[in-house]
Amino acid sequence: MHLKLFVNHLRNLGLCYLKGKRGEKTADFRVGEWIIEVGGESKGRYQKPDYIAVDGLVTGKGKVPLFLFGLVY
């Protein structure tokens, strides 16, 4: 469900899904110049995104609560 929220609110900003080769660890989306990974609170930075959109209220080290992307218009 969190991916739907993210995609619905950012698709008009040039959202691009990043598809890697099978087994390759790539981040989920590109929005303009930013690379964004979407996932749970335990998501790490091994995929080298600029930001991680996380469920919950975790912030810091490039982590942004997912619900804040719902405020983008």
CHARMM-style PDB file with segment names, atoms N, HN, CA, C and O in Angstrom:
ATOM      1  N   MET     1       0.807  -1.188   0.000  1.00  0.00      PROA
ATOM      2  CA  MET     1       0.000   0.000   0.000  1.00  0.00      PROA
ATOM      3  C   MET     1       0.855   1.259   0.000  1.00  0.00      PROA
ATOM      4  O   MET     1       0.471   2.269  -0.590  1.00  0.00      PROA
ATOM      5  N   HSD     2       2.014   1.208   0.657  1.00  0.00      PROA
ATOM      6  HN  HSD     2       2.327   0.388   1.136  1.00  0.00      PROA
ATOM      7  CA  HSD     2       2.844   2.400   0.730  1.00  0.00      PROA
ATOM      8  C   HSD     2       3.403   2.794  -0.635  1.00  0.00      PROA
ATOM      9  O   HSD     2       3.614   3.979  -0.893  1.00  0.00      PROA
ATOM     10  N   LEU     3       3.645   1.826  -1.508  1.00  0.00      PROA
ATOM     11  HN  LEU     3       3.473   0.864  -1.298  1.00  0.00      PROA
ATOM     12  CA  LEU     3       4.109   2.167  -2.858  1.00  0.00      PROA
ATOM     13  C   LEU     3       3.034   2.907  -3.643  1.00  0.00      PROA
ATOM     14  O   LEU     3       3.343   3.834  -4.392  1.00  0.00      PROA
ATOM     15  N   LYS     4       1.776   2.508  -3.482  1.00  0.00      PROA
ATOM     16  HN  LYS     4       1.525   1.755  -2.874  1.00  0.00      PROA
ATOM     17  CA  LYS     4       0.681   3.182  -4.186  1.00  0.00      PROA
ATOM     18  C   LYS     4       0.583   4.641  -3.768  1.00  0.00      PROA
ATOM     19  O   LYS     4       0.425   5.520  -4.616  1.00  0.00      PROA
ATOM     20  N   LEU     5       0.674   4.908  -2.469  1.00  0.00      PROA
ATOM     21  HN  LEU     5       0.802   4.195  -1.780  1.00  0.00      PROA
ATOM     22  CA  LEU     5       0.624   6.279  -1.985  1.00  0.00      PROA
ATOM     23  C   LEU     5       1.750   7.097  -2.593  1.00  0.00      PROA
ATOM     24  O   LEU     5       1.529   8.205  -3.081  1.00  0.00      PROA
ATOM     25  N   PHE     6       2.943   6.557  -2.562  1.00  0.00      PROA
ATOM     26  HN  PHE     6       3.123   5.657  -2.166  1.00  0.00      PROA
ATOM     27  CA  PHE     6       4.112   7.258  -3.079  1.00  0.00      PROA
ATOM     28  C   PHE     6       3.958   7.557  -4.569  1.00  0.00      PROA
ATOM     29  O   PHE     6       4.174   8.690  -5.000  1.00  0.00      PROA
ATOM     30  N   VAL     7       3.589   6.557  -5.348  1.00  0.00      PROA
ATOM     31  HN  VAL     7       3.414   5.637  -4.998  1.00  0.00      PROA
ATOM     32  CA  VAL     7       3.457   6.715  -6.800  1.00  0.00      PROA
ATOM     33  C   VAL     7       2.335   7.686  -7.139  1.00  0.00      PROA
ATOM     34  O   VAL     7       2.509   8.543  -8.006  1.00  0.00      PROA
ATOM     35  N   ASN     8       1.192   7.572  -6.479  1.00  0.00      PROA
ATOM     36  HN  ASN     8       1.050   6.876  -5.775  1.00  0.00      PROA
ATOM     37  CA  ASN     8       0.062   8.451  -6.779  1.00  0.00      PROA
ATOM     38  C   ASN     8       0.365   9.915  -6.519  1.00  0.00      PROA
ATOM     39  O   ASN     8      -0.133  10.784  -7.235  1.00  0.00      PROA
ATOM     40  N   HSD     9       1.163  10.200  -5.517  1.00  0.00      PROA
ATOM     41  HN  HSD     9       1.567   9.494  -4.935  1.00  0.00      PROA
ATOM     42  CA  HSD     9       1.438  11.592  -5.184  1.00  0.00      PROA
ATOM     43  C   HSD     9       2.625  12.184  -5.937  1.00  0.00      PROA
ATOM     44  O   HSD     9       2.761  13.406  -6.002  1.00  0.00      PROA
ATOM     45  N   LEU    10       3.471  11.360  -6.497  1.00  0.00      PROA
ATOM     46  HN  LEU    10       3.361  10.367  -6.444  1.00  0.00      PROA
ATOM     47  CA  LEU    10       4.661  11.890  -7.163  1.00  0.00      PROA
ATOM     48  C   LEU    10       4.710  11.629  -8.671  1.00  0.00      PROA
ATOM     49  O   LEU    10       5.667  12.038  -9.328  1.00  0.00      PROA
ATOM     50  N   ARG    11       3.720  10.972  -9.218  1.00  0.00      PROA
ATOM     51  HN  ARG    11       2.943  10.640  -8.684  1.00  0.00      PROA
ATOM     52  CA  ARG    11       3.773  10.627 -10.643  1.00  0.00      PROA
ATOM     53  C   ARG    11       3.769  11.866 -11.545  1.00  0.00      PROA
ATOM     54  O   ARG    11       4.295  11.805 -12.656  1.00  0.00      PROA
ATOM     55  N   ASN    12       3.199  12.973 -11.105  1.00  0.00      PROA
ATOM     56  HN  ASN    12       2.772  13.022 -10.202  1.00  0.00      PROA
ATOM     57  CA  ASN    12       3.174  14.192 -11.921  1.00  0.00      PROA
ATOM     58  C   ASN    12       4.473  14.984 -11.832  1.00  0.00      PROA
ATOM     59  O   ASN    12       4.619  16.008 -12.499  1.00  0.00      PROA
ATOM     60  N   LEU    13       5.414  14.522 -11.020  1.00  0.00      PROA
ATOM     61  HN  LEU    13       5.295  13.690 -10.479  1.00  0.00      PROA
ATOM     62  CA  LEU    13       6.699  15.197 -10.879  1.00  0.00      PROA
ATOM     63  C   LEU    13       7.809  14.500 -11.658  1.00  0.00      PROA
ATOM     64  O   LEU    13       8.989  14.749 -11.409  1.00  0.00      PROA
ATOM     65  N   GLY    14       7.451  13.644 -12.584  1.00  0.00      PROA
ATOM     66  HN  GLY    14       6.493  13.442 -12.787  1.00  0.00      PROA
ATOM     67  CA  GLY    14       8.448  12.944 -13.391  1.00  0.00      PROA
ATOM     68  C   GLY    14       8.995  11.707 -12.714  1.00  0.00      PROA
ATOM     69  O   GLY    14      10.175  11.389 -12.864  1.00  0.00      PROA
ATOM     70  N   LEU    15       8.159  11.007 -11.971  1.00  0.00      PROA
ATOM     71  HN  LEU    15       7.201  11.266 -11.849  1.00  0.00      PROA
ATOM     72  CA  LEU    15       8.558   9.798 -11.269  1.00  0.00      PROA
ATOM     73  C   LEU    15       8.985   8.728 -12.265  1.00  0.00      PROA
ATOM     74  O   LEU    15       8.285   8.475 -13.246  1.00  0.00      PROA
ATOM     75  N   CYS    16      10.120   8.106 -12.019  1.00  0.00      PROA
ATOM     76  HN  CYS    16      10.689   8.312 -11.223  1.00  0.00      PROA
ATOM     77  CA  CYS    16      10.635   7.064 -12.902  1.00  0.00      PROA
ATOM     78  C   CYS    16      11.006   5.844 -12.059  1.00  0.00      PROA
ATOM     79  O   CYS    16      11.793   5.951 -11.118  1.00  0.00      PROA
ATOM     80  N   TYR    17      10.439   4.688 -12.399  1.00  0.00      PROA
ATOM     81  HN  TYR    17       9.800   4.601 -13.163  1.00  0.00      PROA
ATOM     82  CA  TYR    17      10.758   3.441 -11.699  1.00  0.00      PROA
ATOM     83  C   TYR    17      12.095   2.925 -12.188  1.00  0.00      PROA
ATOM     84  O   TYR    17      12.325   2.818 -13.392  1.00  0.00      PROA
ATOM     85  N   LEU    18      12.980   2.604 -11.251  1.00  0.00      PROA
ATOM     86  HN  LEU    18      12.794   2.691 -10.272  1.00  0.00      PROA
ATOM     87  CA  LEU    18      14.310   2.101 -11.607  1.00  0.00      PROA
ATOM     88  C   LEU    18      14.306   0.589 -11.518  1.00  0.00      PROA
ATOM     89  O   LEU    18      14.196   0.026 -10.429  1.00  0.00      PROA
ATOM     90  N   LYS    19      14.425  -0.057 -12.636  1.00  0.00      PROA
ATOM     91  HN  LYS    19      14.514   0.401 -13.520  1.00  0.00      PROA
ATOM     92  CA  LYS    19      14.407  -1.521 -12.698  1.00  0.00      PROA
ATOM     93  C   LYS    19      15.819  -2.012 -12.947  1.00  0.00      PROA
ATOM     94  O   LYS    19      16.439  -1.660 -13.952  1.00  0.00      PROA
ATOM     95  N   GLY    20      16.326  -2.821 -12.037  1.00  0.00      PROA
ATOM     96  HN  GLY    20      15.823  -3.106 -11.221  1.00  0.00      PROA
ATOM     97  CA  GLY    20      17.658  -3.382 -12.198  1.00  0.00      PROA
ATOM     98  C   GLY    20      17.584  -4.775 -12.789  1.00  0.00      PROA
ATOM     99  O   GLY    20      16.499  -5.307 -13.023  1.00  0.00      PROA
ATOM    100  N   LYS    21      18.731  -5.352 -13.026  1.00  0.00      PROA
ATOM    101  HN  LYS    21      19.612  -4.919 -12.837  1.00  0.00      PROA
ATOM    102  CA  LYS    21      18.782  -6.730 -13.492  1.00  0.00      PROA
ATOM    103  C   LYS    21      18.350  -7.649 -12.350  1.00  0.00      PROA
ATOM    104  O   LYS    21      18.403  -7.266 -11.182  1.00  0.00      PROA
ATOM    105  N   ARG    22      17.932  -8.839 -12.690  1.00  0.00      PROA
ATOM    106  HN  ARG    22      17.889  -9.150 -13.640  1.00  0.00      PROA
ATOM    107  CA  ARG    22      17.467  -9.788 -11.674  1.00  0.00      PROA
ATOM    108  C   ARG    22      18.552 -10.002 -10.618  1.00  0.00      PROA
ATOM    109  O   ARG    22      19.694 -10.330 -10.938  1.00  0.00      PROA
ATOM    110  N   GLY    23      18.175  -9.811  -9.366  1.00  0.00      PROA
ATOM    111  HN  GLY    23      17.247  -9.544  -9.106  1.00  0.00      PROA
ATOM    112  CA  GLY    23      19.110  -9.987  -8.262  1.00  0.00      PROA
ATOM    113  C   GLY    23      19.933  -8.758  -7.944  1.00  0.00      PROA
ATOM    114  O   GLY    23      20.616  -8.718  -6.920  1.00  0.00      PROA
ATOM    115  N   GLU    24      19.880  -7.752  -8.807  1.00  0.00      PROA
ATOM    116  HN  GLU    24      19.326  -7.785  -9.639  1.00  0.00      PROA
ATOM    117  CA  GLU    24      20.650  -6.529  -8.575  1.00  0.00      PROA
ATOM    118  C   GLU    24      19.915  -5.645  -7.575  1.00  0.00      PROA
ATOM    119  O   GLU    24      18.699  -5.478  -7.668  1.00  0.00      PROA
ATOM    120  N   LYS    25      20.632  -5.089  -6.639  1.00  0.00      PROA
ATOM    121  HN  LYS    25      21.620  -5.224  -6.563  1.00  0.00      PROA
ATOM    122  CA  LYS    25      20.038  -4.220  -5.620  1.00  0.00      PROA
ATOM    123  C   LYS    25      20.088  -2.778  -6.114  1.00  0.00      PROA
ATOM    124  O   LYS    25      21.138  -2.136  -6.080  1.00  0.00      PROA
ATOM    125  N   THR    26      18.951  -2.281  -6.569  1.00  0.00      PROA
ATOM    126  HN  THR    26      18.098  -2.803  -6.596  1.00  0.00      PROA
ATOM    127  CA  THR    26      18.852  -0.890  -6.997  1.00  0.00      PROA
ATOM    128  C   THR    26      17.745  -0.215  -6.201  1.00  0.00      PROA
ATOM    129  O   THR    26      16.838  -0.870  -5.687  1.00  0.00      PROA
ATOM    130  N   ALA    27      17.839   1.101  -6.110  1.00  0.00      PROA
ATOM    131  HN  ALA    27      18.576   1.633  -6.527  1.00  0.00      PROA
ATOM    132  CA  ALA    27      16.790   1.866  -5.443  1.00  0.00      PROA
ATOM    133  C   ALA    27      15.517   1.800  -6.285  1.00  0.00      PROA
ATOM    134  O   ALA    27      15.547   1.374  -7.439  1.00  0.00      PROA
ATOM    135  N   ASP    28      14.388   2.228  -5.688  1.00  0.00      PROA
ATOM    136  HN  ASP    28      14.364   2.574  -4.750  1.00  0.00      PROA
ATOM    137  CA  ASP    28      13.088   2.070  -6.338  1.00  0.00      PROA
ATOM    138  C   ASP    28      12.767   3.123  -7.395  1.00  0.00      PROA
ATOM    139  O   ASP    28      12.335   2.778  -8.495  1.00  0.00      PROA
ATOM    140  N   PHE    29      12.972   4.402  -7.078  1.00  0.00      PROA
ATOM    141  HN  PHE    29      13.323   4.682  -6.184  1.00  0.00      PROA
ATOM    142  CA  PHE    29      12.482   5.466  -7.950  1.00  0.00      PROA
ATOM    143  C   PHE    29      13.480   6.601  -8.119  1.00  0.00      PROA
ATOM    144  O   PHE    29      14.347   6.832  -7.277  1.00  0.00      PROA
ATOM    145  N   ARG    30      13.327   7.299  -9.237  1.00  0.00      PROA
ATOM    146  HN  ARG    30      12.622   7.111  -9.921  1.00  0.00      PROA
ATOM    147  CA  ARG    30      14.036   8.552  -9.476  1.00  0.00      PROA
ATOM    148  C   ARG    30      12.962   9.620  -9.630  1.00  0.00      PROA
ATOM    149  O   ARG    30      12.011   9.446 -10.392  1.00  0.00      PROA
ATOM    150  N   VAL    31      13.115  10.728  -8.903  1.00  0.00      PROA
ATOM    151  HN  VAL    31      13.888  10.869  -8.284  1.00  0.00      PROA
ATOM    152  CA  VAL    31      12.233  11.884  -9.024  1.00  0.00      PROA
ATOM    153  C   VAL    31      13.143  13.072  -9.275  1.00  0.00      PROA
ATOM    154  O   VAL    31      13.810  13.554  -8.360  1.00  0.00      PROA
ATOM    155  N   GLY    32      13.171  13.543 -10.510  1.00  0.00      PROA
ATOM    156  HN  GLY    32      12.629  13.151 -11.254  1.00  0.00      PROA
ATOM    157  CA  GLY    32      14.125  14.599 -10.852  1.00  0.00      PROA
ATOM    158  C   GLY    32      15.541  14.080 -10.676  1.00  0.00      PROA
ATOM    159  O   GLY    32      15.939  13.107 -11.316  1.00  0.00      PROA
ATOM    160  N   GLU    33      16.301  14.735  -9.802  1.00  0.00      PROA
ATOM    161  HN  GLU    33      15.978  15.525  -9.282  1.00  0.00      PROA
ATOM    162  CA  GLU    33      17.690  14.335  -9.542  1.00  0.00      PROA
ATOM    163  C   GLU    33      17.815  13.399  -8.344  1.00  0.00      PROA
ATOM    164  O   GLU    33      18.903  12.887  -8.081  1.00  0.00      PROA
ATOM    165  N   TRP    34      16.736  13.169  -7.621  1.00  0.00      PROA
ATOM    166  HN  TRP    34      15.852  13.585  -7.835  1.00  0.00      PROA
ATOM    167  CA  TRP    34      16.778  12.362  -6.403  1.00  0.00      PROA
ATOM    168  C   TRP    34      16.498  10.896  -6.677  1.00  0.00      PROA
ATOM    169  O   TRP    34      15.639  10.558  -7.491  1.00  0.00      PROA
ATOM    170  N   ILE    35      17.231  10.029  -5.990  1.00  0.00      PROA
ATOM    171  HN  ILE    35      17.929  10.303  -5.329  1.00  0.00      PROA
ATOM    172  CA  ILE    35      17.000   8.592  -6.008  1.00  0.00      PROA
ATOM    173  C   ILE    35      16.342   8.255  -4.673  1.00  0.00      PROA
ATOM    174  O   ILE    35      16.876   8.585  -3.614  1.00  0.00      PROA
ATOM    175  N   ILE    36      15.181   7.598  -4.722  1.00  0.00      PROA
ATOM    176  HN  ILE    36      14.747   7.330  -5.582  1.00  0.00      PROA
ATOM    177  CA  ILE    36      14.408   7.333  -3.512  1.00  0.00      PROA
ATOM    178  C   ILE    36      14.088   5.842  -3.397  1.00  0.00      PROA
ATOM    179  O   ILE    36      13.627   5.216  -4.351  1.00  0.00      PROA
ATOM    180  N   GLU    37      14.337   5.299  -2.228  1.00  0.00      PROA
ATOM    181  HN  GLU    37      14.711   5.807  -1.453  1.00  0.00      PROA
ATOM    182  CA  GLU    37      13.996   3.924  -1.886  1.00  0.00      PROA
ATOM    183  C   GLU    37      12.766   3.978  -0.983  1.00  0.00      PROA
ATOM    184  O   GLU    37      12.722   4.795  -0.063  1.00  0.00      PROA
ATOM    185  N   VAL    38      11.774   3.133  -1.222  1.00  0.00      PROA
ATOM    186  HN  VAL    38      11.809   2.469  -1.969  1.00  0.00      PROA
ATOM    187  CA  VAL    38      10.545   3.104  -0.414  1.00  0.00      PROA
ATOM    188  C   VAL    38      10.514   1.800   0.361  1.00  0.00      PROA
ATOM    189  O   VAL    38      10.728   0.730  -0.209  1.00  0.00      PROA
ATOM    190  N   GLY    39      10.245   1.885   1.671  1.00  0.00      PROA
ATOM    191  HN  GLY    39      10.071   2.754   2.134  1.00  0.00      PROA
ATOM    192  CA  GLY    39      10.180   0.656   2.443  1.00  0.00      PROA
ATOM    193  C   GLY    39       9.908   0.876   3.905  1.00  0.00      PROA
ATOM    194  O   GLY    39       9.471   1.952   4.312  1.00  0.00      PROA
ATOM    195  N   GLY    40      10.167  -0.148   4.701  1.00  0.00      PROA
ATOM    196  HN  GLY    40      10.521  -1.023   4.371  1.00  0.00      PROA
ATOM    197  CA  GLY    40       9.913  -0.119   6.136  1.00  0.00      PROA
ATOM    198  C   GLY    40      11.001   0.600   6.909  1.00  0.00      PROA
ATOM    199  O   GLY    40      11.998   1.049   6.342  1.00  0.00      PROA
ATOM    200  N   GLU    41      10.791   0.702   8.216  1.00  0.00      PROA
ATOM    201  HN  GLU    41       9.981   0.338   8.677  1.00  0.00      PROA
ATOM    202  CA  GLU    41      11.711   1.438   9.081  1.00  0.00      PROA
ATOM    203  C   GLU    41      13.123   0.867   9.091  1.00  0.00      PROA
ATOM    204  O   GLU    41      14.079   1.594   9.360  1.00  0.00      PROA
ATOM    205  N   SER    42      13.267  -0.408   8.807  1.00  0.00      PROA
ATOM    206  HN  SER    42      12.490  -0.999   8.588  1.00  0.00      PROA
ATOM    207  CA  SER    42      14.587  -1.038   8.871  1.00  0.00      PROA
ATOM    208  C   SER    42      15.367  -0.934   7.555  1.00  0.00      PROA
ATOM    209  O   SER    42      16.457  -1.495   7.442  1.00  0.00      PROA
ATOM    210  N   LYS    43      14.825  -0.228   6.567  1.00  0.00      PROA
ATOM    211  HN  LYS    43      13.940   0.228   6.660  1.00  0.00      PROA
ATOM    212  CA  LYS    43      15.523  -0.092   5.280  1.00  0.00      PROA
ATOM    213  C   LYS    43      16.899   0.514   5.486  1.00  0.00      PROA
ATOM    214  O   LYS    43      17.060   1.476   6.237  1.00  0.00      PROA
ATOM    215  N   GLY    44      17.873  -0.048   4.824  1.00  0.00      PROA
ATOM    216  HN  GLY    44      17.742  -0.830   4.214  1.00  0.00      PROA
ATOM    217  CA  GLY    44      19.237   0.457   4.918  1.00  0.00      PROA
ATOM    218  C   GLY    44      19.625   1.246   3.691  1.00  0.00      PROA
ATOM    219  O   GLY    44      18.814   1.445   2.787  1.00  0.00      PROA
ATOM    220  N   ARG    45      20.877   1.699   3.660  1.00  0.00      PROA
ATOM    221  HN  ARG    45      21.535   1.537   4.395  1.00  0.00      PROA
ATOM    222  CA  ARG    45      21.357   2.530   2.568  1.00  0.00      PROA
ATOM    223  C   ARG    45      22.213   1.745   1.572  1.00  0.00      PROA
ATOM    224  O   ARG    45      22.935   2.348   0.779  1.00  0.00      PROA
ATOM    225  N   TYR    46      22.145   0.405   1.599  1.00  0.00      PROA
ATOM    226  HN  TYR    46      21.558  -0.086   2.243  1.00  0.00      PROA
ATOM    227  CA  TYR    46      23.000  -0.396   0.717  1.00  0.00      PROA
ATOM    228  C   TYR    46      22.672  -0.206  -0.754  1.00  0.00      PROA
ATOM    229  O   TYR    46      23.483  -0.536  -1.619  1.00  0.00      PROA
ATOM    230  N   GLN    47      21.481   0.326  -1.048  1.00  0.00      PROA
ATOM    231  HN  GLN    47      20.821   0.594  -0.345  1.00  0.00      PROA
ATOM    232  CA  GLN    47      21.119   0.580  -2.442  1.00  0.00      PROA
ATOM    233  C   GLN    47      21.511   1.991  -2.873  1.00  0.00      PROA
ATOM    234  O   GLN    47      21.268   2.384  -4.014  1.00  0.00      PROA
ATOM    235  N   LYS    48      22.111   2.741  -1.972  1.00  0.00      PROA
ATOM    236  HN  LYS    48      22.309   2.421  -1.046  1.00  0.00      PROA
ATOM    237  CA  LYS    48      22.657   4.079  -2.208  1.00  0.00      PROA
ATOM    238  C   LYS    48      21.635   5.103  -2.707  1.00  0.00      PROA
ATOM    239  O   LYS    48      21.912   5.824  -3.666  1.00  0.00      PROA
ATOM    240  N   PRO    49      20.458   5.180  -2.074  1.00  0.00      PROA
ATOM    241  CA  PRO    49      19.505   6.217  -2.465  1.00  0.00      PROA
ATOM    242  C   PRO    49      19.870   7.546  -1.818  1.00  0.00      PROA
ATOM    243  O   PRO    49      20.612   7.579  -0.837  1.00  0.00      PROA
ATOM    244  N   ASP    50      19.349   8.642  -2.367  1.00  0.00      PROA
ATOM    245  HN  ASP    50      18.745   8.616  -3.164  1.00  0.00      PROA
ATOM    246  CA  ASP    50      19.510   9.942  -1.729  1.00  0.00      PROA
ATOM    247  C   ASP    50      18.607  10.030  -0.505  1.00  0.00      PROA
ATOM    248  O   ASP    50      18.987  10.594   0.522  1.00  0.00      PROA
ATOM    249  N   TYR    51      17.402   9.465  -0.625  1.00  0.00      PROA
ATOM    250  HN  TYR    51      17.093   9.008  -1.459  1.00  0.00      PROA
ATOM    251  CA  TYR    51      16.431   9.469   0.464  1.00  0.00      PROA
ATOM    252  C   TYR    51      15.757   8.113   0.569  1.00  0.00      PROA
ATOM    253  O   TYR    51      15.629   7.391  -0.419  1.00  0.00      PROA
ATOM    254  N   ILE    52      15.328   7.774   1.779  1.00  0.00      PROA
ATOM    255  HN  ILE    52      15.431   8.360   2.582  1.00  0.00      PROA
ATOM    256  CA  ILE    52      14.550   6.572   2.009  1.00  0.00      PROA
ATOM    257  C   ILE    52      13.200   7.008   2.555  1.00  0.00      PROA
ATOM    258  O   ILE    52      13.135   7.635   3.612  1.00  0.00      PROA
ATOM    259  N   ALA    53      12.119   6.683   1.850  1.00  0.00      PROA
ATOM    260  HN  ALA    53      12.172   6.174   0.991  1.00  0.00      PROA
ATOM    261  CA  ALA    53      10.758   6.975   2.301  1.00  0.00      PROA
ATOM    262  C   ALA    53      10.313   5.794   3.147  1.00  0.00      PROA
ATOM    263  O   ALA    53      10.095   4.703   2.621  1.00  0.00      PROA
ATOM    264  N   VAL    54      10.174   5.999   4.463  1.00  0.00      PROA
ATOM    265  HN  VAL    54      10.351   6.886   4.891  1.00  0.00      PROA
ATOM    266  CA  VAL    54       9.906   4.892   5.378  1.00  0.00      PROA
ATOM    267  C   VAL    54       8.521   4.984   5.998  1.00  0.00      PROA
ATOM    268  O   VAL    54       7.993   6.074   6.219  1.00  0.00      PROA
ATOM    269  N   ASP    55       7.936   3.811   6.277  1.00  0.00      PROA
ATOM    270  HN  ASP    55       8.365   2.925   6.097  1.00  0.00      PROA
ATOM    271  CA  ASP    55       6.714   3.754   7.067  1.00  0.00      PROA
ATOM    272  C   ASP    55       7.062   4.175   8.488  1.00  0.00      PROA
ATOM    273  O   ASP    55       8.173   3.921   8.952  1.00  0.00      PROA
ATOM    274  N   GLY    56       6.144   4.803   9.173  1.00  0.00      PROA
ATOM    275  HN  GLY    56       5.240   5.009   8.796  1.00  0.00      PROA
ATOM    276  CA  GLY    56       6.387   5.206  10.557  1.00  0.00      PROA
ATOM    277  C   GLY    56       6.916   6.624  10.633  1.00  0.00      PROA
ATOM    278  O   GLY    56       6.791   7.402   9.687  1.00  0.00      PROA
ATOM    279  N   LEU    57       7.505   6.948  11.765  1.00  0.00      PROA
ATOM    280  HN  LEU    57       7.606   6.317  12.534  1.00  0.00      PROA
ATOM    281  CA  LEU    57       7.960   8.313  12.014  1.00  0.00      PROA
ATOM    282  C   LEU    57       9.470   8.430  12.128  1.00  0.00      PROA
ATOM    283  O   LEU    57       9.968   9.393  12.712  1.00  0.00      PROA
ATOM    284  N   VAL    58      10.199   7.486  11.592  1.00  0.00      PROA
ATOM    285  HN  VAL    58       9.795   6.704  11.117  1.00  0.00      PROA
ATOM    286  CA  VAL    58      11.656   7.494  11.660  1.00  0.00      PROA
ATOM    287  C   VAL    58      12.199   8.600  10.765  1.00  0.00      PROA
ATOM    288  O   VAL    58      11.769   8.741   9.621  1.00  0.00      PROA
ATOM    289  N   THR    59      13.143   9.386  11.281  1.00  0.00      PROA
ATOM    290  HN  THR    59      13.493   9.271  12.211  1.00  0.00      PROA
ATOM    291  CA  THR    59      13.791  10.421  10.479  1.00  0.00      PROA
ATOM    292  C   THR    59      15.292  10.365  10.722  1.00  0.00      PROA
ATOM    293  O   THR    59      15.759   9.644  11.604  1.00  0.00      PROA
ATOM    294  N   GLY    60      16.031  11.115   9.950  1.00  0.00      PROA
ATOM    295  HN  GLY    60      15.651  11.701   9.233  1.00  0.00      PROA
ATOM    296  CA  GLY    60      17.477  11.194  10.114  1.00  0.00      PROA
ATOM    297  C   GLY    60      18.208  10.382   9.071  1.00  0.00      PROA
ATOM    298  O   GLY    60      17.673   9.405   8.546  1.00  0.00      PROA
ATOM    299  N   LYS    61      19.435  10.785   8.768  1.00  0.00      PROA
ATOM    300  HN  LYS    61      19.870  11.578   9.195  1.00  0.00      PROA
ATOM    301  CA  LYS    61      20.299  10.073   7.812  1.00  0.00      PROA
ATOM    302  C   LYS    61      19.606   9.819   6.482  1.00  0.00      PROA
ATOM    303  O   LYS    61      19.719   8.729   5.920  1.00  0.00      PROA
ATOM    304  N   GLY    62      18.883  10.825   5.971  1.00  0.00      PROA
ATOM    305  HN  GLY    62      18.791  11.710   6.427  1.00  0.00      PROA
ATOM    306  CA  GLY    62      18.219  10.686   4.680  1.00  0.00      PROA
ATOM    307  C   GLY    62      16.911   9.933   4.714  1.00  0.00      PROA
ATOM    308  O   GLY    62      16.363   9.609   3.660  1.00  0.00      PROA
ATOM    309  N   LYS    63      16.385   9.641   5.913  1.00  0.00      PROA
ATOM    310  HN  LYS    63      16.829   9.904   6.769  1.00  0.00      PROA
ATOM    311  CA  LYS    63      15.100   8.949   6.030  1.00  0.00      PROA
ATOM    312  C   LYS    63      13.991   9.971   6.221  1.00  0.00      PROA
ATOM    313  O   LYS    63      14.094  10.869   7.057  1.00  0.00      PROA
ATOM    314  N   VAL    64      12.930   9.823   5.437  1.00  0.00      PROA
ATOM    315  HN  VAL    64      12.846   9.094   4.758  1.00  0.00      PROA
ATOM    316  CA  VAL    64      11.787  10.729   5.467  1.00  0.00      PROA
ATOM    317  C   VAL    64      10.528   9.888   5.679  1.00  0.00      PROA
ATOM    318  O   VAL    64      10.340   8.889   4.985  1.00  0.00      PROA
ATOM    319  N   PRO    65       9.656  10.271   6.630  1.00  0.00      PROA
ATOM    320  CA  PRO    65       8.407   9.517   6.803  1.00  0.00      PROA
ATOM    321  C   PRO    65       7.588   9.515   5.513  1.00  0.00      PROA
ATOM    322  O   PRO    65       7.412  10.552   4.874  1.00  0.00      PROA
ATOM    323  N   LEU    66       7.103   8.366   5.151  1.00  0.00      PROA
ATOM    324  HN  LEU    66       7.246   7.524   5.670  1.00  0.00      PROA
ATOM    325  CA  LEU    66       6.374   8.186   3.894  1.00  0.00      PROA
ATOM    326  C   LEU    66       5.163   9.097   3.781  1.00  0.00      PROA
ATOM    327  O   LEU    66       4.870   9.595   2.694  1.00  0.00      PROA
ATOM    328  N   PHE    67       4.450   9.325   4.882  1.00  0.00      PROA
ATOM    329  HN  PHE    67       4.687   8.920   5.765  1.00  0.00      PROA
ATOM    330  CA  PHE    67       3.240  10.132   4.807  1.00  0.00      PROA
ATOM    331  C   PHE    67       3.510  11.557   4.347  1.00  0.00      PROA
ATOM    332  O   PHE    67       2.612  12.205   3.809  1.00  0.00      PROA
ATOM    333  N   LEU    68       4.737  12.067   4.548  1.00  0.00      PROA
ATOM    334  HN  LEU    68       5.466  11.541   4.986  1.00  0.00      PROA
ATOM    335  CA  LEU    68       5.060  13.430   4.118  1.00  0.00      PROA
ATOM    336  C   LEU    68       5.017  13.570   2.589  1.00  0.00      PROA
ATOM    337  O   LEU    68       4.774  14.661   2.074  1.00  0.00      PROA
ATOM    338  N   PHE    69       5.249  12.477   1.871  1.00  0.00      PROA
ATOM    339  HN  PHE    69       5.445  11.590   2.289  1.00  0.00      PROA
ATOM    340  CA  PHE    69       5.148  12.536   0.417  1.00  0.00      PROA
ATOM    341  C   PHE    69       3.692  12.722  -0.024  1.00  0.00      PROA
ATOM    342  O   PHE    69       3.437  13.146  -1.151  1.00  0.00      PROA
ATOM    343  N   GLY    70       2.746  12.409   0.852  1.00  0.00      PROA
ATOM    344  HN  GLY    70       2.953  12.064   1.768  1.00  0.00      PROA
ATOM    345  CA  GLY    70       1.336  12.653   0.570  1.00  0.00      PROA
ATOM    346  C   GLY    70       1.002  14.128   0.563  1.00  0.00      PROA
ATOM    347  O   GLY    70      -0.055  14.514   0.064  1.00  0.00      PROA
ATOM    348  N   LEU    71       1.875  14.966   1.105  1.00  0.00      PROA
ATOM    349  HN  LEU    71       2.733  14.653   1.511  1.00  0.00      PROA
ATOM    350  CA  LEU    71       1.652  16.403   1.132  1.00  0.00      PROA
ATOM    351  C   LEU    71       2.197  17.110  -0.111  1.00  0.00      PROA
ATOM    352  O   LEU    71       1.956  18.301  -0.308  1.00  0.00      PROA
ATOM    353  N   VAL    72       2.921  16.381  -0.938  1.00  0.00      PROA
ATOM    354  HN  VAL    72       3.116  15.413  -0.779  1.00  0.00      PROA
ATOM    355  CA  VAL    72       3.461  16.944  -2.173  1.00  0.00      PROA
ATOM    356  C   VAL    72       2.324  17.116  -3.157  1.00  0.00      PROA
ATOM    357  O   VAL    72       1.559  16.182  -3.397  1.00  0.00      PROA
ATOM    358  N   TYR    73       2.208  18.288  -3.721  1.00  0.00      PROA
ATOM    359  HN  TYR    73       2.830  19.047  -3.526  1.00  0.00      PROA
ATOM    360  CA  TYR    73       1.139  18.535  -4.683  1.00  0.00      PROA
ATOM    361  C   TYR    73       1.658  19.299  -5.859  1.00  0.00      PROA
ATOM    362  OT1 TYR    73       0.901  19.603  -6.781  1.00  0.00      PROA
TER     363      TYR     73
END
